[in-house]
Amino acid sequence: MDHVAMDNRPKHHVQREKGLLLIEHDRAFCDNMATKTILL
């Protein structure tokens, strides 16, 4: 990905994307933990 292009975008837009990525990551992590708990 081009870092210069990213820097040209509005900062709040980048922050919102990072937030969404974190939410997706947390959801996947929770699902993974739930699956492990069920398997145990």
The 8 nearest C-alpha neighbors of each residue, nearest first, counted from 0:
[[1, 2, 5, 4, 3, 6, 7, 8],
 [0, 2, 4, 3, 5, 6, 7, 8],
 [1, 3, 5, 4, 6, 0, 7, 8],
 [4, 2, 6, 5, 1, 7, 0, 8],
 [5, 3, 7, 2, 1, 6, 8, 0],
 [4, 6, 2, 3, 7, 8, 1, 13],
 [5, 7, 3, 8, 4, 2, 9, 10],
 [8, 6, 4, 5, 3, 9, 10, 2],
 [7, 9, 6, 5, 10, 4, 12, 13],
 [10, 8, 12, 11, 7, 13, 6, 5],
 [9, 11, 13, 12, 14, 8, 6, 7],
 [10, 12, 14, 13, 9, 15, 16, 8],
 [13, 11, 15, 10, 9, 14, 16, 8],
 [14, 12, 16, 10, 15, 11, 17, 9],
 [13, 15, 11, 17, 16, 12, 18, 10],
 [14, 16, 18, 12, 13, 17, 11, 19],
 [17, 15, 19, 13, 18, 14, 20, 12],
 [18, 16, 20, 14, 15, 19, 21, 13],
 [17, 19, 15, 21, 16, 20, 14, 22],
 [20, 18, 22, 16, 21, 17, 23, 15],
 [19, 21, 17, 23, 18, 22, 24, 16],
 [22, 20, 24, 18, 19, 23, 25, 17],
 [21, 23, 19, 25, 24, 20, 26, 18],
 [22, 24, 20, 26, 21, 25, 19, 27],
 [25, 23, 21, 27, 22, 26, 20, 28],
 [26, 24, 28, 22, 27, 23, 21, 29],
 [27, 25, 23, 29, 28, 24, 22, 30],
 [26, 28, 30, 24, 25, 29, 31, 23],
 [27, 29, 25, 31, 26, 30, 24, 32],
 [30, 28, 32, 26, 31, 27, 25, 33],
 [29, 31, 33, 27, 28, 32, 26, 34],
 [30, 32, 28, 34, 29, 33, 27, 35],
 [33, 31, 35, 29, 34, 30, 36, 28],
 [34, 32, 36, 30, 35, 31, 29, 37],
 [33, 35, 31, 37, 32, 36, 30, 38],
 [36, 34, 38, 32, 37, 33, 39, 31],
 [35, 37, 33, 39, 38, 34, 32, 31],
 [38, 36, 34, 39, 35, 33, 32, 31],
 [39, 37, 35, 36, 34, 33, 32, 31],
 [38, 36, 37, 35, 34, 33, 32, 31]]
